[in-house]
Amino acid sequence: MRHVIAHTAVYVIATLLVGGAAAFGTVRSRQLVIVDEAMLLSRHEPATAHEFEWGDLGAYGYARNCANCHSPDGTGWDQYPPLRPIAVTFPAEAARAYLIDLHLYGLSSARWRAPMPRMHHVTDAELAAILNHVVVRFGGADAAGDRLFQPADIAARRGQGIGPRDVDRRRPAP
Amino acid sequence: MTRTISGVFWIALYLVVVLAPVGLMLVPPVPSGRGFWIEFSVALGFVGLTQLAVQFVLIARFKRVTAPYGIDVILQYHRSIAMVAIAAILAHPLILVVDYPARLELLNPFGGNWASRAGLLSVAALLAIAVTSLYRERLRLGYERWRMWHLVLGVTAIVAAQVHVSLAGLYTNTFWKHAVWIGTAVLMVGLIVYLRVLKPARQQAYRWQVAELRALPGDTHTLVLEPVNHAGIRFAPGQFAWLKLARSPFTLDEHPFSFASSAERRDRIEFGIKEAGDFSRRIAAVQPGARVFLDGPHGAFSIDRYPAVGFVFIGGGIGMTPMMSFLHTMADRNDPRPVLLLYAEKSLDAVTYGEVVRDLEGRLALETVLVPEEAPEDWDGERGFIDAALLDRRLPDDRARRSYFVCGPPAMMDAVHDALLEQGIAESQVQLERFNLA
C-alpha cells in the first residue's frame, strides 16, 4: 500500500514541477507580473521624444537585466565585457545601430567565449532607457544630449530577421 | 491518527518547499520577462535544483520525517524523484540552446564562462550519479565504493549548481535572494555532515557487541548482540537497523538487517543474516565480543502499525526474519490473535526457522504452512510457489479481515501481492517489505 502511494506521489510531484515551471514561463513571458510603476508606464504610455524620462527606468532596468553579468558599475568580468569603453563609441550612427542590434538579436563573436543573449523581450522604452544609462553614466556622454536613445530608435530596428553572427559582422571598426 | 497528521504535514511542507523557488523568483525586482521557452527552462532548472536539495533531506534518515511513510518507501521515492530532478535539470540547457543556438558555445567546457562551466560540472556529476546508480551491478561497482561516489558526486552536483545559479542567476539579483539559495545549499551539505559525522559520533556512546553467532540451516546465521553500557534499543517488531561491523562508527560500510528477535527484549537483539554478499560472509566469521554499531530502528513494516483481528504472514527465504520478530514479540506479549504463517523456501533442508516456528506454535494461535519450492516424493504438504490457488486453499474464513505481511524476494512479493488482490484482499490490508535500500 505504502509503495503504491509513493509511486503515485512521484507522478503527482513530477506533474506539479513541470506544471509549475510551465505556469511560471507563461506568467513571465506574458509579462503578467507587474513589477513597478515605471515599467507599467513604459508599456502603456509611450512618451514622445522630448519628454522621455529615462533616468530611473534606465537605472532600474540595468540593475535587473544587465548588472548580474556586466556588474553593477559596468566593469564586467569573466566573459562579460566591460561597458565603459563600449559606451564612448556610441555617437557614430553605425555604433548606435550596432548597440541596439546586439540587444535585439544577440551577439556571437570570436572575441568572447560566450554569446550575448538576445534581449528582444525588453520593451522599446526600457531598452532605450538602459542604453542611455550605459552611455551617460558609464561612458560619460552628455546627459542632456540630443543623441540619446529614444524608444522609437529601438522600434525602428526590430524585425530585421538577423542572427547574433550577423550582428558581429556589422560591428563598426573600433 | 497522529501518524496521518504528521504524514500530511510533511507532504504539505514538501509541496511548499518544492514550489517555493518559483514564488521566490517572482518577488521584485525581477528581470524583464523573456520568451516562454527561456522562462520555462529557467524554472525547470530551479525546481530541479530544489528537488536536488530535497534529496539530502530524504536520505538523512530523520526518524520524525520518515516514520509516517517508512524509510524504505522514502528511499524508493528518492530513487524515482531524483531521476525526475535530473531530467528537469537536463532539459534546462537543452531548451536554452535550441531557443538560441549561439549558446552552443557554452556547452564547450573550455569555452563559455564560469557560470556555464559550473553548470556543466553539475550536469556531468548528475549524469554520473544516474549511470552509476542504474547500472551499478553491470559496471561491477562495489556497494561501498558506489556509496562513496554517490556522496561525492551528490555534493559536487549541488555545490556546482549553486555556483552556476549565483553566477548566471538573473533571478538571484538581490543580496537576500542570493542568501536564501546559498543558505539552502550549505544546509543540505550540512545534512551530509550530520549523517556521516555527527550521527556516527553519537553512536560511539551506543556500542554493541556480538554475544553469540548461531548457525542455522540454509546458510543463515543468527547474530546476537548485547548493548555495552547502555539500556539497548526500543524497536517495533519487523523494523530494521543499519549495522556496522567496525572498530569505528565512521564508516560507509553499513548494511540494513531486520530484527529477528522479540521487540520486548531491548537488551538482547538478534538479526538473521544469510550468506550472500561480502558483508554477510564477513559476519559469518565474526567472533563473540566484536564491536558493532547500529543506526535504527527504521522501517514501517510492523504489526504494531496496523490494528488487526488476526494476521497472515507470508515469508520467503531470508524474508522470514521480520516474521520471526512478529512471532517472538506476540509470544512474549501473550497475544491471542490468530496467525497463519506461509513459509516459502527453496527446499526442506534450507528451512532456516523450522524448529523455532514449531516451538512458537505451542505459545501462539499459530498455524504454519511450509511451501518448499522442491520437495521429495513422500512430502505430503504444499510445494511449488505461493499462488492464488494455494492461497484459496489455505487462507482462513475471516481472510477479508486479516492483516497481511509479505516479505521475500522481489518476484515472489509481486506474485503474492497480485494473488492476494485476486483473492479479494484489499490493497490497504497488504503490507510489503521491499528490502531494497541501496
Interface residues (C-beta under 8 A of the other chain):
Chain A: M1 R2 H3 V4 I5 A6 H7 A9 V10 I13 A14 L16 L17 V18 G20 A21 A22 A23 F24 G25 T26 V27 R28 S29 R30 Q31 L32 V33 V35 D36 Y60 G61 A63 R64 N65 A67 N68 C69 D78 Q79 Y80 G106 S108 R113 A114 P115 P117 R118 M119 H121 V122 T123 E126 G163 P164 R165
Chain B: I11 Y14 L15 V18 L19 V22 M25 L26 P28 P29 V30 P31 S32 G33 R34 G35 F36 W37 I38 E39 F40 S41 A43 L44 F46 V47 G48 Q51 Y69 G70 V73 I74 Q76 Y77 S80 I81 V84 A88 Y100 A102 R103 E105 L106 N108 G111 G112 N113 W114 A115 S116 L167 A168 G169 L170 T172 N173 A300 E427 S428 Q429 V430 Q431 L432 R434
